Amino acid sequence: MGKEAEKVRKPRFLCLHGFRTSGEILKKQIHKWPESVVQKLDLVFQTDLTRPKANPTLKGSSILLITSGSSSTRGQYYRRAAGAASQRCGSNEGETDFLKPYGLELLESCVDPVVINHPKGHTIPRLENNTRKGGESEKGSTCAISLPRIRSFASNSSVEATRVMQSMTSPVSISYLTQREAAEIDEILMGPLGFSVNQLMELAGLSVATSIAEVYKPSEFNRVLAICGPGNNGGDGLVAVRHLHHFGYKPFVCYPKRTAKPLYTGLVTQLESLAVPLLTVGDLPSDLSKDFDILVDAMFGFSFHGAPRPPFDDLIQKLVYLHECNQTRQKSSVIVSVDIPSGWNVEEGDVAGEGIKPDMLVSLTAPKLCAKKFSGPHHFLGGRFVPPSIVEKYKLHLPPYPGTSMCVRIGKPPQIDISALRENYISPEFLEEQVEANPIDQFRKWFDDAVAAGLKEPNAMCLSTVGQDGKPSSRMVLLKGIDKDGFVWCTNYESRKAHQLSENPGASLLFYWDGLNRQVRVEGSVQKVSDKESEQYFHSRPRGSQIGAIISKQSTIVPGRHVLYQQFKELEEKFSDVNLIPKPKSWGGYKLKPDLFEFWQGQQSRLHDRLQYTPQEINGRQVWTIVRLAP
């Protein structure tokens, strides 16, 4: 009984800070949690912290605390939570595991409050440990509760959030595996965790292919040779080749020591069905750069040891020679190594300094120790399949994968030569006989294409104006209407662009739709739209946008953002009982009546399409003439 009593400690609770405007969102999220989760919570502090809100239907010993307000008031919240919690003792290891699928977690076996600060409050990410140790008390608080190590974002600082996320992709803070650890993780994945080698190979190969596509576009680096070894690393290479084929590359495979196992013969059959050429070692040129843009090194993985045997020793030397030749070439081929540069020591790297020097390394599962010696410009992590149990067991610090991506960059991207940045556009032909006779109709056609393509803000346009002083200025605005007479947008009539338009009504618009390799340039004269039209659009806007238009004296100096917030709050209260907010006289619409259109579409080798429309009067009626301009 005495030993049992020694295990009794204060129950843990979770503090979430920085949810000043998102408390309602969080409450709704909590109420959507399954009953199995809700039963684990016995006390909930919500955004109204005048008193704790206990829910008698909740059971267990974990406490969820949601707070808002300034840091000066947090101490009393800790004390209040601790006081409520002091009546509840008894805590089991893993009692908070139920929170992990919902983005919440307590680190290690921390006790008492775990504080997570978040700048936006919509999601609760897994964050880095800060430097505070258990046993130190919250600064400015007399609470006797010992604080554990915490994962923390500054509650109102997006800069701190950015710093934390950047630290997770820093090569210094990333975990590196020994050869033994890498082998153990594979055994666990394919043992108790139920993965098959087929699944892991498919995910690894896809990660390699997406990493390559992230940096080396098929329009510039089209010809790919994958040199595959007899083991799992070679299988990863074969899978990557299949995906690269579907990504638009032209891949080749050199697979000299084929494995007779069904998994590998199946991968070869898949490549043969895609007409991917399988080359012998004798088919390869002495200088691989002559025939290939990308060389994928998938010969040996982390389980390899000893000296490479023929023919792989010669193939490795071909890649070494390729790197040496690249130093003197203006356009060079690139080497991509899968998990381990072949021939390197898994833990010590290129010991003799005479091995492959890849341009890209795609580490799988987690980087191996030798990756610390990688000095190329592109290091990616792939293999988005590591479960939390392995992360915890091996204390792994891995960067978060962005969105739905199968790869994530480790470290900063290399310094770029701006003069070398270029895109070789591939677009369908844009011919005179295919276009609409009226440029407004042609614009609508392209605009509909941009909307259908899901491009972000396809109505965004660059408006350029010139005042009496001859100095041009440009800014992005949003198109709000188009008809046979022109293009409409709305703004403040006392802004800089408005003053310039009053002095010189000539202006130009530029629409750029990157995903379609298209842009449209429109020139013409500008005039204000009617008050009725401005009024109608003003009241169609969200209520907050209407208030924002009133408080913004556009282009004037503001003492600080707090002034805008204060004015917004005051007007929000003023109009709280008003159905129709009056439009300010200083706000309204403009319309540009076009007298020139140019439709531009990117093409290969800079031979872009440029079709220009200009009005011409023929037999007393206006028609648009179409001419092609040199790119």
Secondary structure by P-SEA (a helix, b strand, c coil): caaaaaacccbbbbbbccccccaaaaaaaaaaccaaaaaaccccccccccbbbbbccccccbbbbbbbccccaaaaaaaaaaaaaccbbbbccccccccccccccccccccccbbbbbcccccccccccccccccccccccccccccccccccccccaaaaaaaaaaaaccccbbbbcaaaaaaaaaaaaccccccaaaaaaaaaaaaaaaaaaccccccccbbbbbccccaaaaaaaaaaaaaaaaccbbbbbbccccccaaaaaaaaaaaaacccccccccccccccccccbbbcccccccccccccaaaaaaaaaaaaaaaaaccccbbbbbbbccccccccccccccccccccccbbbbccccccccccccccbbbbccccccaaaaaaaccccccccccccccccccccccccccccccccccccccccccccaaaaaaaaaaaaaaaccccccbbbbbbbccccbbbbbbbbbccccccbbbbbcccccaaaaaaaacccbbbbbbbccccbbbbbbbbbbbccaaaaaaaaaaccaaaaaaaaacccccccccaaaaaaaaaaaaaaaccccccccccccbbbbbbccbbbbbbbbcccbbbbbbbbbbbcccbbbbbbbbbcc
